[in-house]
Structures are given as structure tokens and as C-alpha cells.
Amino acid sequence: MMTSMEIRSQQFNRGMRGFKEEEVRNFLALVAQDYEKLFHENATLRDQIQKMEFELNKYRQMEETINNSLILAQQTAEEYKQNARREAELTLNEAKQKIAAMLNVYQDVIKRLNIYNAELKAQLSGQLEMLDKSQKRVDELSTFFYGKDLKELLEDLEAIKMEVV
């Protein structure tokens, strides 16, 4: 690409009927001036494009970072949910096992109470049976001691005792 300096210093060969030198120089000066202006504009625009591309890349990186952060946050949230579900299931299973164990203990206590009650009834039945037998014996003895025969015997003894005296 030509520079404005090269345009200004450009030399032409002279021919027989050539152009007016002054007009060519003025035209070249004008072309060089416009070319210089365009060159500076082009340089300025390239700088702006570079800055814009840098900014664009910066924003793309930020976007990528934000997207990665969002993905990570979603994954983390999902992991927390899964961990919470697992923990809840474990807690629920532990509670079920404890309840089942407690019910087994209560059932065992009820069985033991039933066995104890049955043994106690058996003992009480035996005691009542013995009490009934004892009462029958007492009734028999009472009948004997309070009967007519014993009264007559006691009266006879009383009479004998008095005669001896």
C-alpha cells in the first residue's frame, strides 16, 4: 500500500505534450491529503475494531464464565436435592427400624405379662384350692367340735370332774 509521502514525491517523465506541471502537483497534493486522511481514518477504525474485539472477547469470556457458573450452580443444587432425599430416606428408614424394634419390645412385654398373669392365676387357683380344702377341714372340725357328741362328752367330763372333788 502506498503512503501519502510516496504520492507526494512521485515523479513523472516528461513527454512532448505533457500535462501542466502545476495542475498535476496540485492534484497529487490533493490526492495525498485525502489519502492521508483516509489512512488515519483507517488506522483509527482499526484501533476501534481492535478495542471492540477486545471488549467483545471480554464479554464473551464473562458470558462463558456466567454460563459455567449457572451450570455449576444447577449441578450443585441438584446434588443438594439428591443428598437431601438420600438423607431423608435414611432418616425415615432408621425411624421405621426403631418403631419396629419398639413394637417388638412391646409385644415381648405383653407376652411376658400374659405368661406372668397365667402363672399368677395358676398359683392363685392352687392357693384357692388349698384354701377351699382348708375351709372344708375347718368346717369338718367345727362340726366335730361343735357337734352334739362333743357337747355330751364335755358335759360328761364336767360331771366326772365334779364327782371327784
C-alpha positions, 0 to 999 in steps of 0.5 A, a space after each residue: 500500500 502506498 503512503 501519502 509521502 510516496 504520492 507526494 514525491 512521485 515523479 513523472 517523465 516528461 513527454 512532448 505534450 505533457 500535462 501542466 506541471 502545476 495542475 498535476 502537483 496540485 492534484 497529487 497534493 490533493 490526492 495525498 491529503 485525502 489519502 492521508 486522511 483516509 489512512 488515519 481514518 483507517 488506522 483509527 477504525 482499526 484501533 476501534 475494531 481492535 478495542 471492540 474485539 477486545 471488549 467483545 472477547 471480554 464479554 464473551 469470556 464473562 458470558 462463558 464464565 456466567 454460563 459455567 457458573 449457572 451450570 455449576 450452580 444447577 449441578 450443585 443444587 441438584 446434588 443438594 436435592 439428591 443428598 437431601 432425599 438420600 438423607 431423608 430416606 435414611 432418616 425415615 428408614 432408621 425411624 421405621 427400624 426403631 418403631 419396629 424394634 419398639 413394637 417388638 419390645 412391646 409385644 415381648 412385654 405383653 407376652 411376658 405379662 400374659 405368661 406372668 398373669 397365667 402363672 399368677 392365676 395358676 398359683 392363685 387357683 392352687 392357693 384357692 384350692 388349698 384354701 377351699 380344702 382348708 375351709 372344708 377341714 375347718 368346717 369338718 372340725 367345727 362340726 366335730 367340735 361343735 357337734 352334739 357328741 362333743 357337747 355330751 362328752 364335755 358335759 360328761 367330763 364336767 360331771 366326772 370332774 365334779 364327782 371327784 372333788 
